[in-house]
Amino acid sequence: KCYRCGEIIEIQKLERIVCPHCGFRIFYKVRQPVVRRVKAR
């Protein structure tokens, strides 16, 4: 769903989507939150 114009957009690819009505870029974060288990060296 677009946050600017409120139009419902069907999601096919889980990537950045540009609303065809107002051109507002919508970013869908579908990936699970990454848990840092590896210590930084």
C-alpha distance matrix in Angstrom:
0.0 3.8 6.4 9.0 8.8 6.1 5.8 4.3 5.5 8.2 9.2 12.9 14.2 13.3 13.9 12.6 10.3 10.9 8.9 11.6 11.5 12.1 12.6 10.8 11.1 8.6 10.8 10.3 13.5 14.5 18.2 20.2 21.8 25.0 28.1 30.9 33.9 35.9 38.0 37.9 41.3
3.8 0.0 3.8 5.6 6.0 4.8 5.4 6.3 7.0 10.4 11.3 14.7 15.4 14.7 14.2 12.0 9.5 8.9 6.6 9.7 9.1 8.8 9.5 7.4 8.5 7.0 10.1 11.0 14.4 16.2 19.7 21.9 23.0 26.0 29.1 31.7 34.9 36.6 38.4 38.0 41.3
6.4 3.8 0.0 3.8 6.1 5.4 8.0 9.5 10.7 14.0 14.5 18.0 18.3 17.0 16.2 13.7 12.0 11.3 9.4 12.6 11.4 10.0 10.9 8.0 9.4 8.0 10.8 12.0 14.9 17.3 20.5 22.2 22.7 25.8 28.7 31.2 34.5 36.3 37.8 37.3 40.6
9.0 5.6 3.8 0.0 3.8 5.7 8.2 10.9 12.2 15.8 16.8 20.1 20.4 19.5 18.3 15.4 13.2 11.4 9.1 11.6 9.5 7.4 9.2 7.0 9.7 9.8 13.1 15.0 18.1 20.6 23.7 25.7 26.1 29.0 32.0 34.2 37.6 39.2 40.6 39.8 43.0
8.8 6.0 6.1 3.8 0.0 3.8 5.6 9.1 10.9 14.7 16.4 19.7 20.7 20.4 19.6 16.9 14.1 12.0 8.8 10.3 7.5 6.7 9.6 8.7 11.7 11.8 15.3 16.8 20.2 22.1 25.5 27.7 28.5 31.5 34.6 37.0 40.3 41.9 43.5 42.9 46.1
6.1 4.8 5.4 5.7 3.8 0.0 3.8 6.4 9.1 12.7 14.6 18.2 19.5 19.0 18.9 16.8 14.0 13.0 9.8 11.7 9.6 9.7 12.0 10.6 12.8 11.7 14.8 15.4 18.7 20.2 23.8 25.7 26.7 29.9 32.9 35.6 38.8 40.7 42.5 42.2 45.5
5.8 5.4 8.0 8.2 5.6 3.8 0.0 3.8 6.3 9.8 12.4 15.6 17.4 17.6 17.7 15.9 12.7 11.7 8.2 9.3 7.7 9.2 11.3 10.9 12.8 11.8 15.0 15.4 18.9 20.0 23.7 25.9 27.4 30.5 33.7 36.4 39.5 41.3 43.4 43.1 46.3
4.3 6.3 9.5 10.9 9.1 6.4 3.8 0.0 3.8 6.7 9.4 12.8 15.0 15.2 16.0 15.0 11.9 12.0 9.2 10.5 10.2 12.1 13.3 12.6 13.5 11.8 14.2 13.7 17.1 17.6 21.3 23.5 25.5 28.6 31.8 34.7 37.5 39.5 41.8 41.7 45.0
5.5 7.0 10.7 12.2 10.9 9.1 6.3 3.8 0.0 3.8 6.2 9.4 11.5 12.2 12.9 12.1 9.0 9.5 7.4 8.7 9.8 11.9 12.0 11.7 11.8 10.2 12.4 11.9 15.5 15.8 19.4 22.1 24.2 27.0 30.4 33.2 36.0 37.7 40.1 40.0 43.1
8.2 10.4 14.0 15.8 14.7 12.7 9.8 6.7 3.8 0.0 3.8 6.4 9.3 10.6 12.2 12.5 9.9 11.5 10.3 11.3 13.0 15.3 15.0 14.7 14.1 12.2 13.5 12.2 15.3 14.7 18.2 20.9 23.6 26.3 29.6 32.5 35.0 36.8 39.5 39.5 42.6
9.2 11.3 14.5 16.8 16.4 14.6 12.4 9.4 6.2 3.8 0.0 3.8 5.9 6.8 8.8 9.9 8.2 10.9 10.9 12.6 14.9 16.5 15.4 14.7 13.2 10.8 11.1 9.4 12.3 11.4 14.8 17.7 20.4 22.9 26.3 29.1 31.6 33.2 35.9 36.0 39.1
12.9 14.7 18.0 20.1 19.7 18.2 15.6 12.8 9.4 6.4 3.8 0.0 3.8 6.5 8.8 10.7 9.6 12.4 13.2 14.2 17.1 18.9 17.3 17.1 15.2 13.3 13.1 11.5 13.8 12.4 15.2 18.4 21.3 23.3 26.8 29.5 31.7 33.1 36.0 36.1 38.9
14.2 15.4 18.3 20.4 20.7 19.5 17.4 15.0 11.5 9.3 5.9 3.8 0.0 3.8 5.5 8.2 8.3 11.7 13.5 15.0 18.1 19.3 17.1 16.6 14.0 12.2 11.2 9.8 11.7 10.6 12.8 16.3 19.1 20.7 24.3 26.7 28.9 30.0 32.9 32.8 35.5
13.3 14.7 17.0 19.5 20.4 19.0 17.6 15.2 12.2 10.6 6.8 6.5 3.8 0.0 3.8 7.0 8.3 12.0 14.0 16.3 19.1 19.7 17.4 16.1 13.1 10.7 8.8 6.7 8.0 6.9 9.3 12.8 15.4 17.2 20.8 23.3 25.6 26.9 29.7 29.7 32.6
13.9 14.2 16.2 18.3 19.6 18.9 17.7 16.0 12.9 12.2 8.8 8.8 5.5 3.8 0.0 3.8 6.2 9.8 12.6 15.1 17.9 18.0 15.2 13.9 10.5 8.8 6.8 6.4 8.0 8.6 10.4 14.1 15.9 17.4 21.1 23.2 25.8 26.7 29.2 28.7 31.5
12.6 12.0 13.7 15.4 16.9 16.8 15.9 15.0 12.1 12.5 9.9 10.7 8.2 7.0 3.8 0.0 3.8 6.8 9.9 12.7 15.3 14.8 11.9 10.4 6.9 5.8 4.7 6.4 9.0 10.8 12.8 16.2 17.5 19.1 22.8 24.6 27.6 28.5 30.6 29.8 32.5
10.3 9.5 12.0 13.2 14.1 14.0 12.7 11.9 9.0 9.9 8.2 9.6 8.3 8.3 6.2 3.8 0.0 3.8 6.4 9.1 11.8 11.8 9.2 8.3 5.8 5.2 6.4 7.9 11.3 12.8 15.5 18.8 20.3 22.3 26.0 28.0 31.0 32.0 34.2 33.4 36.3
10.9 8.9 11.3 11.4 12.0 13.0 11.7 12.0 9.5 11.5 10.9 12.4 11.7 12.0 9.8 6.8 3.8 0.0 3.8 6.2 8.8 8.4 5.5 5.6 4.4 6.0 8.7 11.0 14.5 16.4 19.1 22.3 23.5 25.5 29.1 31.0 34.2 35.1 37.0 36.0 38.8
8.9 6.6 9.4 9.1 8.8 9.8 8.2 9.2 7.4 10.3 10.9 13.2 13.5 14.0 12.6 9.9 6.4 3.8 0.0 3.8 5.4 5.8 4.7 5.2 6.3 7.3 10.7 12.5 16.3 17.9 21.1 24.1 25.4 27.8 31.3 33.5 36.6 37.8 39.7 38.9 41.8
11.6 9.7 12.6 11.6 10.3 11.7 9.3 10.5 8.7 11.3 12.6 14.2 15.0 16.3 15.1 12.7 9.1 6.2 3.8 0.0 3.8 6.0 5.5 8.1 9.6 11.0 14.3 16.0 19.7 21.1 24.2 27.3 28.9 31.1 34.7 36.9 40.0 41.0 43.1 42.2 45.0
11.5 9.1 11.4 9.5 7.5 9.6 7.7 10.2 9.8 13.0 14.9 17.1 18.1 19.1 17.9 15.3 11.8 8.8 5.4 3.8 0.0 3.8 5.9 8.2 10.9 12.3 15.9 17.7 21.4 23.0 26.3 29.2 30.5 33.0 36.5 38.7 41.9 43.1 45.0 44.2 47.1
12.1 8.8 10.0 7.4 6.7 9.7 9.2 12.1 11.9 15.3 16.5 18.9 19.3 19.7 18.0 14.8 11.8 8.4 5.8 6.0 3.8 0.0 3.8 5.6 9.0 11.1 14.8 17.2 20.8 23.0 26.0 28.8 29.6 32.1 35.5 37.5 40.8 41.9 43.5 42.5 45.3
12.6 9.5 10.9 9.2 9.6 12.0 11.3 13.3 12.0 15.0 15.4 17.3 17.1 17.4 15.2 11.9 9.2 5.5 4.7 5.5 5.9 3.8 0.0 3.8 6.3 9.2 12.6 15.4 18.8 21.1 23.9 26.9 27.7 29.8 33.3 35.1 38.4 39.3 40.9 39.7 42.4
10.8 7.4 8.0 7.0 8.7 10.6 10.9 12.6 11.7 14.7 14.7 17.1 16.6 16.1 13.9 10.4 8.3 5.6 5.2 8.1 8.2 5.6 3.8 0.0 3.8 6.3 9.8 12.8 16.1 18.7 21.4 24.1 24.7 26.9 30.3 32.1 35.5 36.5 38.1 36.9 39.8
11.1 8.5 9.4 9.7 11.7 12.8 12.8 13.5 11.8 14.1 13.2 15.2 14.0 13.1 10.5 6.9 5.8 4.4 6.3 9.6 10.9 9.0 6.3 3.8 0.0 3.8 6.6 9.9 13.0 15.7 18.1 21.0 21.6 23.6 27.1 28.8 32.2 33.0 34.6 33.5 36.4
8.6 7.0 8.0 9.8 11.8 11.7 11.8 11.8 10.2 12.2 10.8 13.3 12.2 10.7 8.8 5.8 5.2 6.0 7.3 11.0 12.3 11.1 9.2 6.3 3.8 0.0 3.8 6.5 9.8 12.4 15.2 17.9 18.6 21.0 24.4 26.5 29.8 31.0 32.8 32.1 35.1
10.8 10.1 10.8 13.1 15.3 14.8 15.0 14.2 12.4 13.5 11.1 13.1 11.2 8.8 6.8 4.7 6.4 8.7 10.7 14.3 15.9 14.8 12.6 9.8 6.6 3.8 0.0 3.8 6.4 9.4 11.7 14.4 15.1 17.3 20.8 22.8 26.1 27.3 29.2 28.5 31.6
10.3 11.0 12.0 15.0 16.8 15.4 15.4 13.7 11.9 12.2 9.4 11.5 9.8 6.7 6.4 6.4 7.9 11.0 12.5 16.0 17.7 17.2 15.4 12.8 9.9 6.5 3.8 0.0 3.8 5.9 8.9 11.6 12.9 15.5 19.0 21.5 24.5 26.1 28.3 28.1 31.3
13.5 14.4 14.9 18.1 20.2 18.7 18.9 17.1 15.5 15.3 12.3 13.8 11.7 8.0 8.0 9.0 11.3 14.5 16.3 19.7 21.4 20.8 18.8 16.1 13.0 9.8 6.4 3.8 0.0 3.8 5.7 8.1 9.2 11.8 15.2 17.8 20.7 22.4 24.7 24.7 28.0
14.5 16.2 17.3 20.6 22.1 20.2 20.0 17.6 15.8 14.7 11.4 12.4 10.6 6.9 8.6 10.8 12.8 16.4 17.9 21.1 23.0 23.0 21.1 18.7 15.7 12.4 9.4 5.9 3.8 0.0 3.8 6.4 9.0 11.6 14.9 17.9 20.3 22.3 25.0 25.4 28.7
18.2 19.7 20.5 23.7 25.5 23.8 23.7 21.3 19.4 18.2 14.8 15.2 12.8 9.3 10.4 12.8 15.5 19.1 21.1 24.2 26.3 26.0 23.9 21.4 18.1 15.2 11.7 8.9 5.7 3.8 0.0 3.8 6.4 8.2 11.7 14.5 16.8 18.6 21.4 22.0 25.3
20.2 21.9 22.2 25.7 27.7 25.7 25.9 23.5 22.1 20.9 17.7 18.4 16.3 12.8 14.1 16.2 18.8 22.3 24.1 27.3 29.2 28.8 26.9 24.1 21.0 17.9 14.4 11.6 8.1 6.4 3.8 0.0 3.8 6.2 9.0 12.3 14.4 16.8 19.6 20.7 24.1
21.8 23.0 22.7 26.1 28.5 26.7 27.4 25.5 24.2 23.6 20.4 21.3 19.1 15.4 15.9 17.5 20.3 23.5 25.4 28.9 30.5 29.6 27.7 24.7 21.6 18.6 15.1 12.9 9.2 9.0 6.4 3.8 0.0 3.8 6.3 9.5 12.2 14.6 17.0 17.9 21.5
25.0 26.0 25.8 29.0 31.5 29.9 30.5 28.6 27.0 26.3 22.9 23.3 20.7 17.2 17.4 19.1 22.3 25.5 27.8 31.1 33.0 32.1 29.8 26.9 23.6 21.0 17.3 15.5 11.8 11.6 8.2 6.2 3.8 0.0 3.8 6.3 9.0 11.0 13.5 14.5 18.0
28.1 29.1 28.7 32.0 34.6 32.9 33.7 31.8 30.4 29.6 26.3 26.8 24.3 20.8 21.1 22.8 26.0 29.1 31.3 34.7 36.5 35.5 33.3 30.3 27.1 24.4 20.8 19.0 15.2 14.9 11.7 9.0 6.3 3.8 0.0 3.8 6.0 8.9 11.2 12.9 16.5
30.9 31.7 31.2 34.2 37.0 35.6 36.4 34.7 33.2 32.5 29.1 29.5 26.7 23.3 23.2 24.6 28.0 31.0 33.5 36.9 38.7 37.5 35.1 32.1 28.8 26.5 22.8 21.5 17.8 17.9 14.5 12.3 9.5 6.3 3.8 0.0 3.8 5.6 7.5 9.1 12.7
33.9 34.9 34.5 37.6 40.3 38.8 39.5 37.5 36.0 35.0 31.6 31.7 28.9 25.6 25.8 27.6 31.0 34.2 36.6 40.0 41.9 40.8 38.4 35.5 32.2 29.8 26.1 24.5 20.7 20.3 16.8 14.4 12.2 9.0 6.0 3.8 0.0 3.8 6.4 9.3 12.3
35.9 36.6 36.3 39.2 41.9 40.7 41.3 39.5 37.7 36.8 33.2 33.1 30.0 26.9 26.7 28.5 32.0 35.1 37.8 41.0 43.1 41.9 39.3 36.5 33.0 31.0 27.3 26.1 22.4 22.3 18.6 16.8 14.6 11.0 8.9 5.6 3.8 0.0 3.8 6.4 8.9
38.0 38.4 37.8 40.6 43.5 42.5 43.4 41.8 40.1 39.5 35.9 36.0 32.9 29.7 29.2 30.6 34.2 37.0 39.7 43.1 45.0 43.5 40.9 38.1 34.6 32.8 29.2 28.3 24.7 25.0 21.4 19.6 17.0 13.5 11.2 7.5 6.4 3.8 0.0 3.8 6.3
37.9 38.0 37.3 39.8 42.9 42.2 43.1 41.7 40.0 39.5 36.0 36.1 32.8 29.7 28.7 29.8 33.4 36.0 38.9 42.2 44.2 42.5 39.7 36.9 33.5 32.1 28.5 28.1 24.7 25.4 22.0 20.7 17.9 14.5 12.9 9.1 9.3 6.4 3.8 0.0 3.8
41.3 41.3 40.6 43.0 46.1 45.5 46.3 45.0 43.1 42.6 39.1 38.9 35.5 32.6 31.5 32.5 36.3 38.8 41.8 45.0 47.1 45.3 42.4 39.8 36.4 35.1 31.6 31.3 28.0 28.7 25.3 24.1 21.5 18.0 16.5 12.7 12.3 8.9 6.3 3.8 0.0
